[in-house]
Amino acid sequence: AQLAQEDDLSSEKGIDYSKLRDLLKAGQWEEADRETDRRMLEVVGRREYDYIRAEELLYFPCSDLCTIDALWMKYISGKWGFSVQKRIYVECGAKLDGKYPGDKIWHDFCCRVGWGKGDSYVPYPELIFDLENSPAGEFPGLVFGLVGGGRWVGWWLGVGWGFLFSRTETCNL
């Protein structure tokens, strides 16, 4: 309980991140990913099972983004989190300008983080929720309501993540 008190759960919107912290601390990765999605939807004023519009990420509160990322980074030993994804995104050749990076860069990024295989996307239920065997940056991965029918829309998804990574840069993640 003492460790839990040390976590900064700051939120500009009054969001309670204690459940996310507890799930990550307990190693419940898939449920933590779903909780991340629920809390991010709450931040932008949307309900569960809705999805975040890409443009909403341009104004996502930095305190909330930093809290979510810090929790993932702390409890996953720096293997998963938005800041890890941002680093990989840049390593693939993308710029942090909020624009779609192009099909090749987006495809390379998706393959690096385990969201793509060959020429197709991996449906959410087939992602690996195993800290040892999952690639770096695989999670959080549920943002934008990706579960739906397990169908991913490449270009649209790339635009959304481009906005998110632009915001992580603005927020100094």
C-alpha positions as CSV (number, residue, x, y, z in Angstrom):
1,A,0.0,0.0,0.0
2,Q,2.9,2.3,0.6
3,L,4.1,2.0,-3.0
4,A,0.7,2.8,-4.3
5,Q,0.7,6.1,-2.5
6,E,3.9,7.1,-4.2
7,D,2.3,6.9,-7.7
8,D,1.3,10.3,-9.1
9,L,-2.3,9.8,-10.3
10,S,-2.7,13.4,-11.4
11,S,-5.6,14.3,-13.8
12,E,-6.7,17.6,-15.2
13,K,-10.2,16.1,-15.6
14,G,-10.6,14.5,-12.2
15,I,-10.2,11.0,-13.5
16,D,-9.4,8.2,-11.0
17,Y,-6.5,6.1,-12.2
18,S,-6.2,3.9,-9.1
19,K,-7.8,0.9,-10.9
20,L,-5.4,1.2,-13.8
21,R,-2.5,1.3,-11.3
22,D,-3.9,-1.7,-9.4
23,L,-4.3,-3.8,-12.6
24,L,-0.8,-3.0,-13.8
25,K,0.6,-3.7,-10.4
26,A,-1.2,-7.1,-10.4
27,G,0.1,-8.0,-13.9
28,Q,-3.4,-8.0,-15.5
29,W,-2.2,-6.6,-18.8
30,E,-5.2,-7.1,-21.0
31,E,-7.6,-5.6,-18.4
32,A,-5.1,-2.8,-17.8
33,D,-5.2,-2.0,-21.6
34,R,-9.0,-2.0,-21.5
35,E,-9.0,0.3,-18.4
36,T,-6.6,2.6,-20.2
37,D,-9.1,2.9,-23.0
38,R,-12.0,3.5,-20.6
39,R,-10.1,6.2,-18.7
40,M,-9.0,7.9,-22.0
41,L,-12.6,7.9,-23.2
42,E,-13.7,9.4,-19.9
43,V,-11.1,12.2,-20.3
44,V,-12.5,13.3,-23.7
45,G,-16.1,12.9,-22.4
46,R,-17.0,9.7,-24.2
47,R,-18.6,6.5,-22.9
48,E,-17.1,3.0,-22.9
49,Y,-17.4,1.2,-26.3
50,D,-17.2,4.6,-28.1
51,Y,-13.9,5.6,-29.6
52,I,-11.6,8.6,-29.3
53,R,-11.7,10.8,-32.4
54,A,-8.1,11.3,-33.7
55,E,-8.4,15.1,-33.4
56,E,-9.4,14.8,-29.7
57,L,-5.8,13.6,-29.0
58,L,-4.4,17.0,-30.1
59,Y,-5.8,18.5,-26.9
60,F,-5.6,15.5,-24.6
61,P,-4.6,16.9,-21.2
62,C,-0.8,16.4,-20.6
63,S,-1.3,15.5,-16.9
64,D,-3.5,12.6,-17.8
65,L,-1.3,11.4,-20.7
66,C,1.7,11.6,-18.3
67,T,-0.1,9.7,-15.6
68,I,-1.1,6.9,-17.9
69,D,2.3,6.6,-19.4
70,A,4.1,6.7,-16.1
71,L,2.0,3.9,-14.7
72,W,2.6,1.7,-17.7
73,M,6.3,2.5,-17.7
74,K,6.7,1.8,-13.9
75,Y,4.8,-1.5,-13.7
76,I,6.0,-2.9,-17.0
77,S,9.6,-2.0,-16.4
78,G,9.7,0.4,-19.4
79,K,8.7,-2.2,-22.0
80,W,5.2,-0.9,-22.8
81,G,3.8,2.6,-22.8
82,F,3.1,5.6,-25.0
83,S,6.7,6.9,-24.6
84,V,8.1,3.5,-25.7
85,Q,5.7,3.5,-28.7
86,K,6.8,7.1,-29.6
87,R,10.4,6.1,-29.6
88,I,9.8,3.1,-31.9
89,Y,7.6,5.3,-34.2
90,V,10.5,7.8,-34.6
91,E,13.0,4.9,-35.1
92,C,10.7,3.8,-38.0
93,G,11.2,7.2,-39.6
94,A,8.1,9.0,-38.6
95,K,8.0,12.7,-37.6
96,L,6.1,13.9,-34.5
97,D,4.1,16.5,-36.6
98,G,0.7,14.9,-36.1
99,K,0.5,13.8,-39.8
100,Y,0.1,10.3,-41.2
101,P,3.6,9.1,-41.7
102,G,2.9,7.2,-44.9
103,D,2.1,3.5,-45.5
104,K,5.6,2.1,-45.3
105,I,6.5,3.8,-42.0
106,W,3.1,3.0,-40.4
107,H,3.4,-0.6,-41.5
108,D,7.0,-0.9,-40.2
109,F,5.8,0.6,-36.9
110,C,2.9,-1.8,-36.6
111,C,5.1,-4.8,-37.3
112,R,7.7,-3.7,-34.7
113,V,5.1,-3.3,-31.9
114,G,3.3,-6.6,-32.9
115,W,0.2,-5.0,-34.4
116,G,1.0,-6.1,-37.9
117,K,2.1,-9.4,-39.5
118,G,3.0,-9.5,-43.2
119,D,0.5,-7.4,-45.0
120,S,-2.3,-7.5,-42.5
121,Y,-3.1,-6.3,-39.0
122,V,-3.3,-8.6,-36.0
123,P,-6.8,-8.6,-34.6
124,Y,-6.9,-7.4,-31.0
125,P,-7.9,-10.8,-29.5
126,E,-4.7,-12.3,-31.0
127,L,-2.3,-9.9,-29.4
128,I,0.1,-11.4,-26.9
129,F,-0.4,-10.2,-23.4
130,D,2.8,-11.7,-22.2
131,L,5.5,-9.4,-20.8
132,E,8.4,-11.8,-21.8
133,N,7.2,-12.7,-25.3
134,S,5.4,-9.5,-26.4
135,P,7.4,-6.9,-28.4
136,A,8.3,-3.6,-26.9
137,G,5.6,-1.0,-27.4
138,E,2.7,-3.5,-28.0
139,F,0.6,-1.9,-25.3
140,P,-1.4,0.2,-24.7
141,G,-3.1,-0.8,-27.9
142,L,-6.8,-0.5,-27.4
143,V,-7.1,3.3,-27.8
144,F,-9.5,4.4,-30.6
145,G,-11.9,1.4,-29.9
146,L,-9.8,-1.2,-31.8
147,V,-11.6,-4.2,-30.4
148,G,-14.8,-3.8,-32.2
149,G,-14.9,-6.8,-34.5
150,G,-11.1,-7.2,-34.4
151,R,-10.9,-5.1,-37.6
152,W,-8.3,-2.4,-37.9
153,V,-8.4,0.5,-40.3
154,G,-4.8,1.1,-41.2
155,W,-4.7,4.7,-42.5
156,W,-7.3,6.0,-40.0
157,L,-5.4,4.3,-37.2
158,G,-2.1,5.8,-38.4
159,V,-3.6,9.3,-38.3
160,G,-4.9,8.8,-34.8
161,W,-1.6,7.5,-33.5
162,G,0.2,10.3,-35.3
163,F,-1.9,12.8,-33.4
164,L,-1.2,10.9,-30.1
165,F,2.6,10.9,-30.7
166,S,2.5,14.5,-31.6
167,R,0.8,15.2,-28.3
168,T,3.3,13.0,-26.4
169,E,6.0,15.3,-27.8
170,T,4.1,18.4,-26.7
171,C,3.7,16.9,-23.2
172,N,7.3,16.0,-23.0
173,L,6.8,12.3,-22.6
